[in-house]
């Protein structure tokens, strides 16, 4: 008598494992989505979308490149001092990187009226565009109306204050470097940059946002700036040397462009993160954000921002 062949009713093990992996992935995505909803990260992402983060930092970097390079070339050609040393110091370049920058900008003294006037025009247009771009960023971050070019005089004042701040910062950097350690220098730099960002936000916004609501955004911008300076001193020298070996002078310009775009990213991220921190802190103090708060609609969030700022 023949016995029936044994049957295997169990499903294939690989298929069961695949289903379990997909279920775990879905559960993980659902948990991450629930944590993201109503979180500070969601508010930051919303601010960056409002600012149009990618386009803003590229345009800001291009405006810096348009203004700073002609200005440095112009000053280097008519001055007896090495103006390009300040750029190398701000980027945090080592001796090899600074030597490349010196070769890029150092020219024989020239006092021809035509090139000087052309350089001044280009530098003037670029610096005004930088101030205008920065105003647009802050207006979008803090939900203010666009004032357009009516603040041209305000832009010129901001440029003059910026130049004065850079000169003052450069004059005290060397004495601090020889007198105190890096921690104290970092704290002094953080305080100075925070004060400058604080004034810049209030001034370019024409006083439409109160000073106390701008302190946290200015402080976060200062922290990001300090972190960027540390990162720049570590990474940009090697990148500059490598690009110079591969592509020559145009490679150095690419690195400078990347550095200016990174400055735009630091400024936009600092303002956005600080504004979200300030907004949530005020609402939490007023009892508007419980520990487990439901997600606010965009309309409700906009009304709350307007109430907090005004």
Buried (B, 14 or more C-beta within 10 A) or exposed (E): EEEEEEEEEEEEEEEEEEEEEEEEEEEEEEEEEEEEEBBEEBBBBBBBEEBBBEEBBBBBBBBBBBBBBBBBBBBBBBEEEBBBBBBBBBBBBBEEBBBBBBEBBEEEEEEEEEBBEEBEEBBBBBBBBBBBBBBBBBBBBBBBEEBEEEBEEBBBEBBEBBEEBEEEBEEBBEEBEEEEEEEEBBEBBBEBBBBBBBBBBBBBBBEBBEEEBBBBBBBBBBBBBBEBBEEBBEEBBEBBBEBBEEEEEEBBBBBBBBBBBBBBBBBBBBBBBBBBBBBBBBBEEEEBBEEEEEEBEEEEBEEBBEEBBE
